C-alpha cells in the first residue's frame, strides 16, 4: 500500500482526509439525530443550537491553536499540502476548545443542565471514522507513531516500520463505544457520560502520545500537557465515575 491512499472517482482524485472527514461528520450527525429522537434532550432546541454552534467554533479554534503550539513549522506549511484545509488540527485541542466554548455559552444563557451526554456517541463514531482518514493519509498527517520492530509496524512510505497509532486509537474508540453501550441501561448522573468520555479519551491520548513523534518539554508534548491539565480539571469527579462504571 502506498500513502496517501487517494480515491479515484472517474477523473476526480480525492484525498483520503476529505473522504473520511466528510463521512465522519455525516455519521456523527446521523447518530446525534437518532440519539436525540430516542432519548430526548435535557435542553430546548434553541439552547441545543447554541451549544452545537459553540462546540463547533470552539473546537475549530482549539484544534488549530493547540496544533500551532505543538508544531508551528508544519502549520505554517499546510497551505501547500493537498489536505491543507483539514491539516494542522488536533482532536485534543478541538475537544478542549469546544468544552470551554460550550461552558461559556451556557453561563451566558443561564443553563445549568449538563448538555454533553447526547454528543458522546456521535463524537466517538466521528473520531473513529476520521482516524481512518488519518491512517490512509500517511506520514504527512503526522498522526503516525515512532519506529517499531513489532510485527504490525506499518511502512508509511519512508521504509521505516512505525506504530500505526491511528489504528490503535480506532480500536480504543470501538472498545469505548462498546463500554458506553454496556452502561446504557445503568442510571448515570446527568453529564457523567460526557465526563467518562473525556477522561477515557484524554487518558488514552496521554499514554498513546508517548509513542508519537513530537517536541517534548519535561518529557511531555504540548498535547500531553493539555491532556494532563484537562484530566486534572476532571480529577474530582473520577472516584464517582469509577464507582458508576463498577456499578454498571
Secondary structure, 3 states (H helix, E strand, C coil): CCCCCCEEECCEEECHHHHHHHHHHHHHHHHHHHHHHHHCCCCCHHHHHHHHHHHHHHHHHHHHHHHHHHCHHHHHCHHHCCCHHHCCCCHHHHHHHHHHHHHHHHHHHCCCCCCCHHHHHHHHHHHHHHHHHHHHHHHHHCCCECECCCCCCEECCCCCEECCHHHHHHHHHHHHHHHHHHCCCCCCCCCHHHHHHHHHHHHHHHHHHHHECCCCECCECHHHHHHHHHHHHHHHHHHHHHHHHHHC
